Amino acid sequence: MEKKFDSQHLDVVAFARDGAVLEGQDALQAMPRLLEEQVTGSLQPGPVIWRLSGRLLPQSGGADQIWLDLQASVALPMQCQRCLTPVLETVEAERSFRFVADEATAAALDDEAEEDILVVSRDFDALALIEDELILSLPLVPLHEVCPEKLPMSAVDPEFEVAAERPNPFGILAGLKTGKPS
């Protein structure tokens, strides 16, 4: 009999012990914090596509390590920072997490371990973790590869040219101090 695992109430130990895999596809509306990152307009977001796999990593002289591998992606409409129009960005997250027994162990290992350390749970919300990882994977500066409109790449300010032609006020003051006009 195959066990059914729930991504919002995941028993991480059983999931890893069974080497189980969960895959899913959710509408962006199922992830409200990620939904806030999209811009509204003509571009439609894609579904959030995700995959979780559990595994045990045997350790000599100790208990097996519990691991959860996560892969997720979404096409998210964001604002291009160059032309300020919507751009559809593909956001992808791929990360592995090692689970430990308690917060104290996680805090002790967090500084020295290269992998991400989480506390094991029998009621773990993996969808919240997927949302967190996608948010962390958002581009800092969303940009079109080529913007749909040609943008001016230089700024000309006529006021700047006029200001450069005016006499320096400090030069005038220096002339008054020495008695000579500038």
TIKOLKE-794458 format. One record per residue (C-alpha): residue in one letter; z, x, y. Coordinates in Angstrom, 1 decimal. Layout:
<res: A	z: Z	x: X	y: Y>
...
# end
This chain:
<res: M	z: 0.0	x: 0.0	y: 0.0>
<res: E	z: -1.0	x: 1.4	y: 3.4>
<res: K	z: 1.6	x: 1.4	y: 6.1>
<res: K	z: 0.8	x: -0.3	y: 9.4>
<res: F	z: 1.8	x: 1.7	y: 12.5>
<res: D	z: 2.2	x: 0.2	y: 16.0>
<res: S	z: 1.2	x: 2.5	y: 18.8>
<res: Q	z: 3.8	x: 1.0	y: 21.1>
<res: H	z: 6.6	x: 1.2	y: 18.6>
<res: L	z: 5.7	x: 4.2	y: 16.6>
<res: D	z: 8.0	x: 5.7	y: 14.0>
<res: V	z: 7.0	x: 9.3	y: 14.7>
<res: V	z: 8.7	x: 10.8	y: 11.6>
<res: A	z: 7.0	x: 8.4	y: 9.1>
<res: F	z: 3.7	x: 8.7	y: 11.0>
<res: A	z: 3.8	x: 12.5	y: 10.7>
<res: R	z: 5.1	x: 12.5	y: 7.1>
<res: D	z: 2.2	x: 10.2	y: 6.1>
<res: G	z: -0.4	x: 12.3	y: 8.0>
<res: A	z: -1.4	x: 9.0	y: 9.5>
<res: V	z: -4.1	x: 8.4	y: 12.1>
<res: L	z: -4.3	x: 5.6	y: 14.7>
<res: E	z: -7.4	x: 5.0	y: 16.8>
<res: G	z: -7.9	x: 2.4	y: 19.4>
<res: Q	z: -9.7	x: 1.2	y: 22.4>
<res: D	z: -8.0	x: -0.6	y: 25.3>
<res: A	z: -9.1	x: -2.0	y: 28.6>
<res: L	z: -8.0	x: 0.0	y: 31.6>
<res: Q	z: -5.9	x: -3.0	y: 32.6>
<res: A	z: -3.5	x: -2.2	y: 29.7>
<res: M	z: -2.5	x: 1.0	y: 31.6>
<res: P	z: -1.3	x: -0.1	y: 35.0>
<res: R	z: -0.5	x: 3.3	y: 36.4>
<res: L	z: -3.9	x: 4.7	y: 35.5>
<res: L	z: -5.5	x: 1.5	y: 36.8>
<res: E	z: -4.1	x: 2.3	y: 40.3>
<res: E	z: -6.2	x: 5.5	y: 40.3>
<res: Q	z: -9.5	x: 3.7	y: 40.3>
<res: V	z: -11.5	x: 2.6	y: 43.3>
<res: T	z: -13.0	x: -0.8	y: 43.3>
<res: G	z: -16.7	x: -1.2	y: 43.9>
<res: S	z: -19.9	x: -1.3	y: 42.0>
<res: L	z: -18.9	x: 1.0	y: 39.2>
<res: Q	z: -17.1	x: -0.4	y: 36.3>
<res: P	z: -14.5	x: 1.5	y: 34.3>
<res: G	z: -15.0	x: 2.2	y: 30.7>
<res: P	z: -12.4	x: 1.4	y: 28.0>
<res: V	z: -9.6	x: 3.9	y: 27.2>
<res: I	z: -10.6	x: 5.4	y: 23.9>
<res: W	z: -7.8	x: 7.2	y: 22.1>
<res: R	z: -6.8	x: 8.8	y: 18.8>
<res: L	z: -3.4	x: 9.8	y: 17.4>
<res: S	z: -2.8	x: 11.9	y: 14.3>
<res: G	z: 0.5	x: 12.9	y: 12.8>
<res: R	z: 1.2	x: 16.0	y: 10.8>
<res: L	z: 4.1	x: 18.0	y: 9.3>
<res: L	z: 4.0	x: 21.8	y: 9.7>
<res: P	z: 6.1	x: 23.4	y: 6.9>
<res: Q	z: 8.6	x: 26.0	y: 8.1>
<res: S	z: 10.1	x: 28.6	y: 5.8>
<res: G	z: 13.9	x: 28.3	y: 5.7>
<res: G	z: 14.0	x: 25.1	y: 7.7>
<res: A	z: 12.9	x: 21.5	y: 8.1>
<res: D	z: 9.2	x: 20.8	y: 8.6>
<res: Q	z: 8.0	x: 20.5	y: 12.2>
<res: I	z: 6.8	x: 17.1	y: 13.3>
<res: W	z: 3.6	x: 17.1	y: 15.3>
<res: L	z: 1.5	x: 14.4	y: 17.0>
<res: D	z: -2.0	x: 15.2	y: 18.1>
<res: L	z: -3.5	x: 13.1	y: 20.9>
<res: Q	z: -7.0	x: 12.7	y: 22.1>
<res: A	z: -8.0	x: 10.2	y: 24.8>
<res: S	z: -10.8	x: 9.5	y: 27.3>
<res: V	z: -11.8	x: 7.0	y: 29.9>
<res: A	z: -14.7	x: 6.7	y: 32.4>
<res: L	z: -12.8	x: 6.0	y: 35.7>
<res: P	z: -14.4	x: 5.1	y: 39.1>
<res: M	z: -12.8	x: 7.4	y: 41.7>
<res: Q	z: -13.7	x: 8.3	y: 45.3>
<res: C	z: -15.9	x: 11.3	y: 45.8>
<res: Q	z: -14.2	x: 13.6	y: 48.2>
<res: R	z: -17.4	x: 14.8	y: 49.7>
<res: C	z: -19.3	x: 11.6	y: 50.5>
<res: L	z: -16.5	x: 9.1	y: 50.1>
<res: T	z: -18.5	x: 6.8	y: 47.8>
<res: P	z: -17.5	x: 5.8	y: 44.2>
<res: V	z: -18.1	x: 8.3	y: 41.4>
<res: L	z: -17.6	x: 7.6	y: 37.7>
<res: E	z: -15.4	x: 10.5	y: 36.4>
<res: T	z: -14.9	x: 11.0	y: 32.7>
<res: V	z: -11.2	x: 11.8	y: 32.2>
<res: E	z: -10.3	x: 13.4	y: 28.9>
<res: A	z: -6.9	x: 14.5	y: 27.5>
<res: E	z: -6.3	x: 16.5	y: 24.3>
<res: R	z: -2.9	x: 17.7	y: 23.6>
<res: S	z: -0.5	x: 18.4	y: 20.7>
<res: F	z: 3.3	x: 17.6	y: 20.8>
<res: R	z: 6.1	x: 18.9	y: 18.7>
<res: F	z: 9.0	x: 16.6	y: 18.1>
<res: V	z: 12.6	x: 17.8	y: 17.8>
<res: A	z: 15.8	x: 16.1	y: 16.9>
<res: D	z: 17.5	x: 15.7	y: 20.3>
<res: E	z: 17.4	x: 16.3	y: 24.1>
<res: A	z: 19.5	x: 19.5	y: 23.9>
<res: T	z: 17.1	x: 21.1	y: 21.4>
<res: A	z: 14.1	x: 20.0	y: 23.5>
<res: A	z: 15.6	x: 21.4	y: 26.7>
<res: A	z: 16.5	x: 24.7	y: 24.9>
<res: L	z: 13.0	x: 25.1	y: 23.4>
<res: D	z: 11.0	x: 23.8	y: 26.4>
<res: D	z: 11.2	x: 27.1	y: 28.4>
<res: E	z: 10.2	x: 29.4	y: 25.5>
<res: A	z: 7.7	x: 27.2	y: 23.6>
<res: E	z: 4.1	x: 27.1	y: 24.5>
<res: E	z: 3.6	x: 23.6	y: 23.1>
<res: D	z: 4.9	x: 20.4	y: 24.6>
<res: I	z: 8.3	x: 19.4	y: 23.1>
<res: L	z: 9.4	x: 15.7	y: 22.8>
<res: V	z: 12.4	x: 14.1	y: 21.2>
<res: V	z: 11.7	x: 12.3	y: 17.9>
<res: S	z: 12.0	x: 8.5	y: 17.9>
<res: R	z: 11.5	x: 5.7	y: 15.5>
<res: D	z: 10.4	x: 3.5	y: 18.4>
<res: F	z: 8.0	x: 5.7	y: 20.4>
<res: D	z: 5.6	x: 4.3	y: 22.9>
<res: A	z: 2.5	x: 6.3	y: 22.2>
<res: L	z: 0.4	x: 4.2	y: 24.6>
<res: A	z: 2.6	x: 5.3	y: 27.5>
<res: L	z: 2.1	x: 8.9	y: 26.4>
<res: I	z: -1.6	x: 8.4	y: 26.3>
<res: E	z: -1.5	x: 6.9	y: 29.9>
<res: D	z: 0.7	x: 9.9	y: 31.1>
<res: E	z: -1.7	x: 12.4	y: 29.6>
<res: L	z: -4.8	x: 10.8	y: 31.2>
<res: I	z: -3.0	x: 10.7	y: 34.6>
<res: L	z: -2.2	x: 14.4	y: 34.2>
<res: S	z: -5.9	x: 15.0	y: 33.4>
<res: L	z: -7.3	x: 13.3	y: 36.5>
<res: P	z: -9.5	x: 15.6	y: 38.6>
<res: L	z: -7.8	x: 16.9	y: 41.7>
<res: V	z: -11.0	x: 16.5	y: 43.7>
<res: P	z: -13.4	x: 14.0	y: 42.3>
<res: L	z: -17.0	x: 14.8	y: 43.3>
<res: H	z: -20.5	x: 13.8	y: 42.5>
<res: E	z: -22.6	x: 16.7	y: 41.0>
<res: V	z: -25.1	x: 15.6	y: 43.6>
<res: C	z: -24.1	x: 13.1	y: 46.2>
<res: P	z: -26.4	x: 10.0	y: 46.5>
<res: E	z: -26.9	x: 10.6	y: 50.2>
<res: K	z: -27.6	x: 13.9	y: 52.1>
<res: L	z: -24.5	x: 14.8	y: 54.0>
<res: P	z: -24.3	x: 16.9	y: 57.2>
<res: M	z: -22.8	x: 20.2	y: 56.2>
<res: S	z: -22.2	x: 21.5	y: 59.7>
<res: A	z: -20.3	x: 20.2	y: 62.7>
<res: V	z: -21.5	x: 20.6	y: 66.3>
<res: D	z: -19.1	x: 19.6	y: 69.0>
<res: P	z: -20.6	x: 19.7	y: 72.5>
<res: E	z: -17.1	x: 19.6	y: 74.0>
<res: F	z: -16.3	x: 22.9	y: 72.3>
<res: E	z: -19.3	x: 24.6	y: 74.0>
<res: V	z: -18.2	x: 23.3	y: 77.4>
<res: A	z: -14.6	x: 24.5	y: 76.8>
<res: A	z: -15.9	x: 28.0	y: 75.9>
<res: E	z: -17.7	x: 28.3	y: 79.2>
<res: R	z: -14.6	x: 27.4	y: 81.3>
<res: P	z: -12.6	x: 30.3	y: 82.8>
<res: N	z: -9.6	x: 31.4	y: 80.9>
<res: P	z: -6.5	x: 30.1	y: 82.7>
<res: F	z: -4.5	x: 33.1	y: 81.8>
<res: G	z: -7.2	x: 35.3	y: 83.3>
<res: I	z: -6.8	x: 33.4	y: 86.6>
<res: L	z: -3.0	x: 33.8	y: 86.5>
<res: A	z: -3.4	x: 37.5	y: 85.8>
<res: G	z: -5.7	x: 37.7	y: 88.9>
<res: L	z: -3.2	x: 36.0	y: 91.1>
<res: K	z: -0.4	x: 38.3	y: 89.9>
<res: T	z: -2.4	x: 41.4	y: 90.9>
<res: G	z: -3.9	x: 39.8	y: 93.9>
<res: K	z: -7.5	x: 40.0	y: 92.6>
<res: P	z: -9.5	x: 37.0	y: 91.7>
<res: S	z: -10.8	x: 37.0	y: 88.1>
# end
